[in-house]
Amino acid sequence: MELCYRWRVLCTFWSCLEVACFAGIIYGWGSLVYILKDEGFYHDLCRGSPHYGAMLSEAVNNVSASDIANQSIPVSNGTIPCKEQEEKLNLWFAIAIGVMYCGLAVVGQLSMRLGTRITRIISTSVYTIGFLCIAFASKEVPWLLLPGLSCISIGGAAVFCTTIQVATLFSTIQTTIVALFSGLFDVSTITQHFIKVAYENGISRRDSYLFFLGLSVIIFNVQTFVFLPKDHINQDAKLSQENGKSTANEKEINNTLLEREKDYDHEFTIDEDNLKPDDSVKTHVLSVGYISHCIWMSISVLLFVSFIGLLNTWLSKMTTDSSTVSSYLNVFAYTTLSTSVTAVLAGFVYDWQRSRSRGIPIPGRHFRPICFPMAICWIFGTLCYLLPLVFDSFYVVLPVFIIFTFYRSFLFAIGIAFLGEAFPMKYFGVLYGTMMFCVGTSSLLQYAFFAWSKLHERGFTHVNICLLVLAVLTCYQPILLWIRSGKSKSATKNDINNMEIIIKPPKS
């Protein structure tokens, strides 16, 4: 028997360790791009740029003719950046994010067909290739960045996707555990920050990446071969260990309740149509609730990745001092550490709403709990783009970082937990992967926003206004779910109360 059943707390701790250190390392792009600019990646694209001469005269004084000819004039910690260099690097980041989300559709199929162990072996191999590509990339061979970023993004996401099943070991706080993993996914950006700090203190990027690669392989393999089962975590096996003294009558009643719940879930999936219940994956994927949720996640994640992609541009817009930009990037990295706390808070809010919705008819039992945390998420997302638009100063940077941390936590915590709540858990991998494929396709638009921000002087402001409008429009989802939660189904509160009375033991 795998250790996850006997020592579920230790298994959960190890899962938190691997997710917090390596799963979402791609989101540390702000720290990595600082290093790449300093090393001169794609700086040759600046030659012949119409804006380059103006940047040189503004940034440096009394430089030699040979320095200007070589375009290697140092400013603070690096060379003079230019629009062409930033666009190229941001393009690779946009592609890597798209690959990560789109690739999760394949990961979901692999996990369902091949099992957890083989899927994790494949993802660990891909992750290793990505680390090696970034470690050995240089300004002479910068193209290695693209496969490197793509591999670490999809490899880390696959690790997260196969680890999240550990939450099923805790039936009463399952949503909170999912939210915790979701928050720790963003905490892994601190690894990129450590690499940046090491780089500023004389340790090369290559040495740092090779060190963290060795550490990640050890942690991943322990989780793969020691804690997690070969296929999937069997909740029935877990329940049989915890409830070994259950009587046959109690088991029969529990099975009856499960069958009744399945019937209710079929009705929820088909919505208002009087069709024959169908439990196929296609039925769930084509349901109104799932499609609406995918659209909401796609727009929200586009806002999320656009904020990260434009972070360096936003800070550079307010100052040309690279040391100041570096300091605020450090603040952003440390702020994201709190996602482990804010994500748990998001999970508690969702679980609290779920407890309040027990006993009400479907679909209200599935839809109503998510309305309140989703509304909070909408408020945070709107403020992330409203505050920089209204207050163009560094005084608003830290509040925006804090708000963005809450936004990220609520977005992924409730977005992922809703799938497990409203749809059959056996299809979670496929439904999650399909949703992430839609999210990945839409996230590629963030490069278009980045290119738009560089078109003219007020381009960033126009992009911010556009993203703010998108953020405001996401309010449709909690409103829609609240309206649909009021529609009654064949299950009534009396029906559920009667079933609860049946399973209560008689008073002695």
N, C-alpha and C positions, 0 to 999 in steps of 0.2 A: 504494500500500500504506500503511495507517495506521501511525502511528508506534509503536503498541503492539507491533508485531512486530519492528521494527528496534531501538527503544530501550525495551525492556521495563523496565529499571531506572528510567529517567526517568518512564515512564508510571506505575510503581508508586509512585514518590515523589510525583507529583502526586495520585494517588489517595489516598495517605495524608494529604496536605495538606487536600483537600476533606472527607474523612471526619472528620479530627481537628478541623476548625474549625466545621463546620456540620451534619453528618449527624444527630447525636444531641443537638442543642441543647435538645430538650424535656426531657432528663434534668437540665438545670440548673434545674429548677423551684424548688428550695430557695432559690436566689439571687433568682429572679424574684418569688416570692411575698413575699419580704421587702420588695422595692421596692413591690409592689402594696399591701401592708398599710400601708406608710409613706405612700403617696399617698392612702390612704383609700378604696380600692376596696371597694364594698359595705359601707362603714361605716355607712350609713344603716339597714342591717338590725339594727344593735345597738340602735336606739331601741326601747324597750319590752321589751328582753330581761330576763328575771327575774334574770339573773346580772350584769347590767351595773353595777348600783349597787354591788354588793360589790366588783367589780373596780376601780371608780373609787376607793372609799374605801381600798382596799389599795394602789393604785398612786400616788396623789397626795394631798397634804395642802394645806390652805389655798388652795383654788381658789375663783375667783369664781363666783357664781351663773350669770352669762352663759356662762362656759366649760362648766359642767355642762349647761346647757340646749342649747348647740350641739353637745355631745358631741365636742369637738375638743381635749381636754386632751392636751398632748404628754407622752409618756413616752419618755425616751431619744431615739430618732430618729424616732418615729412616734406614732400615735394609739393609744388603748387598743384592743386587739383583743377580739373576742368570738367565741363559739362559732358564731353564725350567719354571721359574716363568713368564718371559716375553712372552714366547711362549703361555702359557695358557691364559694369559690376552689378548694377541693379537688375539688368536683364537676366543674368545668371541666377540671381536670388529668386526672381519671379518664376523662372522655369523650374527651379528646385522645389519651390512651394507647390507649384502645379503638379509636378511629378509625385510629390508626397501624397497629396490628397487623391489624385487620380489612381495612384498605385494601390491605395487601400482597397479599391474594388477587387483587385487581384488577390490581395492579402486575405480578404474575407473568404474568397473561394478556396484558396489554398488551405486556410485554417479549417474550413468545413470538410474538405475532401482528404487532406493529408494528415490532419491532426496538429496539435500544438508543437510537438518536438521537431518534426521535420520543417515546419514553417519557421520556427525560431532558428534552426540551423541555417536555413537559407537567408534569413534576414540578418543574422550575425555575419555571414560571409559578405553580404552586400555592404553592411556597415563598415566592415574592415577595409574593403576596397575603397570606400569613400574617404576614410581617414587617411589611407596611404596616398590617395590622389591629392588631397589638400596638403598633406605634409611635404610632398615632393614637388608641388607646383611652385613655379618661380615666374618672374617677369619675362624670362626667356621662353617658358612653356606655360603661359597662363591658361591655355585651354583645359588643363587638368582640373581647373576649378569647377567647370560645369558638371562632369561626371562625379566629382568629389562631393559637391553640394547636393546633387540629386541622390546619390547613394546614402549619404548620412541622413537625409531627410526621410526617405522611404524606409530605410533600415530601422531608424529610431521609431517611426510611426508603427511599423510592424511589431516591434517589441512591445510597444504600448498596447496595441490591439490584442496581442496574445496574453498580456498580463492582466488586463482589465477583468478577466473572468474570475480572478481571485476574489472579487467583491461578492460573488455569489456564496462564498463561505459564510457571510454575515447577512442573514436574511432580514434582520430587523433594521440594520443600518447600511443596507446595500447601496443606497443612493449616496450616502455620505462617503463611503469608501470610493465609489466611482468619482465623486467630486474631488476627493483627496488626490487620487491618481491624476486627474485632469489638471489640478493645480501644480502638482510636482512636475508635470510635463513641461510647464513653462519655467519652473525653477532651474531646469537643466541649462538654461542660458548662462548660469553662473560659471559653467565650465569654460565657455568661450571668454568670459570675463577674466578668469584665472589665467588663461592663455595670453590675453592682452596684457595683464599685469606682469606676467613673466617676461613677455616680449619687451616691455618698457624697462625691465631690470636686467636685460642682457641675455635672456634665454631665448633661443631662436624658436620660431614658429614650428619648425620641423621637429625639434626635440620634444616640445610640449605635446604635439599631436601624437608622436610615437609613444610617449609615456601614457597618455590617456587612452590610446588604443589598446595597449597591453592590459590596463586596468579594466576597460570595458569588456574585453574578451573573457577575463576571469569571472566577472560578475554575471555576465550573460550566461556562461556555460553552467555555473552553479545553479542558477535559476532553471535552466533548461533541463539538466540531467538529474538534479537533486530534488527540487521542490515541486515543479509542475508535472502533471501526468503526461503520458505519451500522447493521448488523444485530447480530451477536454475534461474539465472538472465536472464530475458527476454529482449533481446536487442530491440525487437519491442516496448515493453512498454516504454523503456527508450527513444526511438526515438519519440514515440507519444507524450511524455511530452515536449521534446525539440522542436519538429516541429509540434505543434498542429495547426498552421496556414497554413500548406501546402495545396495546392489545390489538387483536385482530379486528374487533369492532370499531376501534378508533381509526385504524387504517382504512377500513371500508368506508367510513364516513368521510375521511379526508379525501379519498379517491372520488367520492360522489361530489364533494365540493369542487375539486379540481375539474371534473367533467363539466359542472355547471359553469365554472369560470371560463372554460374553453368555449362553451356555447355563447357566453356573453361576448368574448373576444371576437368570435366570428361575426356577430352582429355589429360590433364596433367597426370592424374592418370594412364591411360592406356598406356602412352608413345607413342611409334611409331607403335603399333599394330593397325590395322584397325578393331577393334572389336566394338561391340555395347556398348555405354556408360553405365556404371554401377556405382551406387552411394552407394553400399553396403560397410560395414566395411571391409569385406574380400578383396574386390578389392583394397582398399587403403593399407591394411596391406601387401599385396603381391606385391605392386608396387615397381619398382626398386628404386625410390627416397626414399621411406620409409625404405626399407631394408638397403640401403647404409647408410642412416642417423643413423639407429640403430647400425650398426657395428661401425661407427665412434664414436658415443656416448659411446658405450661399452668399446672401447679401451681407450678413453679419460678419462672416469670416473675411470677406473682401474688405470690409471696413477695418478689421483687425490687422490683416497683413499689410494693408496700405499704410496704416499708422506706423508699423515697424519699418517698412520700406522707405517712408518719407521722414523718418525720425532724424536721420543725419542731415537731410536737406533743411528741415525745420530749424534745427539748432544752428546750422551754418548760415541760415538766412538772417539770424539775429546777431551773429558775430563772425568775424573772419579769423579769430584766434583759435587755432586748433587745440590748444591746451584747455580752453574753456569748454569746447565741444567734447573733448575727452573726459573732462570732469563730470559733465552732465550725463554722458554715456555710462560712466561708472555709477552715478546715482540711479539711473534707470535699471542697471543690472542688479543693484542691491535692492531696489524697490520690488523687482519681480520675485525676490525670495519670499515675499509675504504672500504669494499666490497659494502656498500650501495652507495658509490660514484662511484667506478669503474664499478659497474653493470649498473648504470644509463649512464655512459659514453659508455659502450658497447651497451646499448639500443639506444642511440643517433646515434652511428655509423651505426647501422643497419637501423634505421629510415631514416638516411641521404641517405644511399644506396637505400632504397626503393623509396624515392622521386625521385632519379635520374633514376630509372628504370620504372617509370610510362609511360604508352603508348607504351611500347615495347611488342612484342608478347610473349605469353606463349610458352614454359616454362621459357623463360628468365626473365619474370616478377617475377617468384617465385624463381628461382635459382640464378640469378646474384647478387641480393642484399646481399646474405649471404656469397659470396665468399671472399670479402675483410675482414670482421670481423672474418671469420673462419681462414683465413691465419694469421691474427694477433694472434689468439688463438693458432695456431700451433707453432708460434715463441716463445710465452711465455712458452708453455709446454715443448718445446725442451730445452730452457734455464734453466728450473727448474732442469733438470737432468744433463745438460752439465756443469754448473758452479760448483756444488759440486764435480764433477769428475775431473775437471781441477784444482780447487783451494781448497785444503784441509786445510782450516783455518777458524777461526771465522769471519774473515773480510768479507766473502762472505755470511754469514748467513742472515744478514738483507736485502741485495739486493735480495736474493733468496726468502725471505718471501714476499717482495713487488711484485716480478714477479709472485709468486704463487697466490697472491691475484688477480692480473689482469687475470691470467689464469683461475682461478675459476669463475670469473665474466663473462668473455667472453664465457666460455664453457657452463654454464647453461643458461645464458641469451639468446644467439643465438640458443642454442640447443632446448630450449622450445619454443621460439618465432617462429622458423621455422615451427614447427608443426601447429601452429595457422595460419600461413601465407600460407602454401602450401597445407593444407588439410582442409576439412570442419570443422568448429568450433563445430558442433553438435557431432562429433566423437572425440573431443579432449581428453575427459577423457579416452576412450578406447585406442586410439592411444598412449597417454602419458603413460598409465599404461602398455601397451604391451612393449613399448620401455624401460621403467624402469625395467620390468621383465628381459629383455635381459641384461640390464646394471647390475642388481643385480646378475645374474648368473655369469657374467664375473668378477665382483668385488670380488667374493670369491677367485679368484686366488691371491689376494694380501696377503693372509696368506701363500701361497706357496712361494712367494717372501720373506716374513719375515722369514720363516723357512730356506730358502736358505741362507739368510744373516747371519744366526747363525751357519752354518755348519763349517766354518773355518775362519781364520783370515781375509782373503781377500774376504769373501763371500759378504759383503755389496757392495764392489766395483763391483763385478761381477753382482749383482742385478741391480746396478745403470746403468751399461752398457746395460743390457738387456732392462730396462725401457727406456733408451735413444733411443735405436733402435726402440722401439714401438712408441715413441713420434715422431720420424722422419717419420715413415711410415704413420702417420695420415694425411700427406700432400696430400694423394690421394683424399680425399673428396673435398676440394676446387677446385682442378684441374678437377675432374670429373664433378662437378657442372658447372664450367666455360665452359667446352666443351659442355655439354648438353644445356646450356643457349643459345648457338648459333644456335640451331636447331629451325627452324620456325614451327609454327603451322598455323591452318586456320585463326586464329585471326591475323590481321595486324594492324600496327600503324594507317593506314588510317581509318580502321573500327572503332577503338576506338575514334579517333578524330571526326569522323562523329557523333558518339553517344554523344560525349561531346558537339558538336555544337547544337544538338537537344534540350538538356536540358538547354541551355543558354537562358535566357529570352530576348525577342527582345528589341532593344534599343528604348527608348521613344523619 
